[in-house]
């Protein structure tokens, strides 16, 4: 299988600060990556689709100015939570499809964000 | 539009007992179906997938699922569970090969 990593695995920050989360495909190139958030005891909700070399596509209700996505290379996408607030505390997971088969996605281990 | 319903939010079973986790989907087009497992504070691991062909799909860790188009179901089964199978299980659907839509999840708890 393919490997997707995330960094950091957990982060605690103060309200009003910004936090960057990295998602890397370690052994394959990914022109598309997906960002999800998961609240405790809930399912994964797709936030946005990250596209290498172009703007991300955000799901309805997701603030693009708050959740900045940059897909700078074929192996790295970053999610920056700007001016974080306690309600942004969540588990953020990225995924990447390998090859041209978009439905075969590989998931990162997730990043636990806690905003104080 | 597509949606997934996992009929049981929690399933407690005893070790070595069989288990079935239920999943129903709705979609106006052909779908691809998946089951993922999530251990606490970890990402998702693919258990199995249905893309085409045989409706009975075998996955890792002894799990299998059967795609039933007429009933729009994709239930997950294991004939004998272990303590280590305790985890959250998510059913997901994808059409047109792009975004995944997840069900709400089923917490499987295996008791000794």
Interface residues (C-beta under 8 A of the other chain):
Chain A: X1 X4 X6 X34 X41 X42 X43 X44 X45 X46 X49 X91 X93 X95 X101 X102 X103 X104 X105 X106 X107 X108 X109 X110 X112
Chain B: X32 X34 X36 X41 X42 X43 X44 X45 X46 X49 X51 X90 X94 X97 X98 X99 X100 X101 X102 X103 X104 X105
